[in-house]
Amino acid sequence: MSGKRSPPQGPEELAWKNHNLSQLEYFRSLTLREKLEAMQGMADVARRLLEMRRRGELKTSPESGRVSAAPDPSADLLDEVVKAPQAKAE
């Protein structure tokens, strides 16, 4: 018996794989312009999250590695950044 065997996968792992595949298929279906706009939107979100971390509004728990954010009215800006590329496409 040679070859690698993959570990058994439960429904959660399969659901994540299906979700990831559907996201890849969707991205491949976009035009170049739409792909560039999506990437710009992701860069905007990354810049905003970095800004929040620098201000201390976003913290990572050393125990769990999870990110938490203090309630902040400027968090609405993140919603605007995320929705902006969608509004341009319409």
TATASUL-V108398 format. One record per backbone hydrogen bond with DSSP energy under -1.0 kcal/mol. NH is the residue of the N-H (numbers start at 0). CO is the residue of the C=O. If there is no record, write none. Layout:
NH&CO, NH&CO
//
This chain:
13&9, 14&10, 15&11, 16&12, 17&13, 18&14, 19&15, 20&16, 21&17, 22&18, 23&19, 24&20, 25&21, 26&22, 27&23, 28&24, 29&26, 34&30, 35&31, 36&32, 37&33, 38&34, 39&35, 40&36, 41&37, 42&38, 43&39, 44&40, 45&41, 46&42, 47&43, 48&44, 49&45, 50&46, 51&47, 52&48, 53&49, 54&50, 56&51, 58&67, 60&65, 64&60, 67&58, 69&56, 74&71, 75&72, 76&73, 78&74, 79&75, 80&76, 81&77, 82&78, 83&79, 86&82, 87&83, 88&84
//
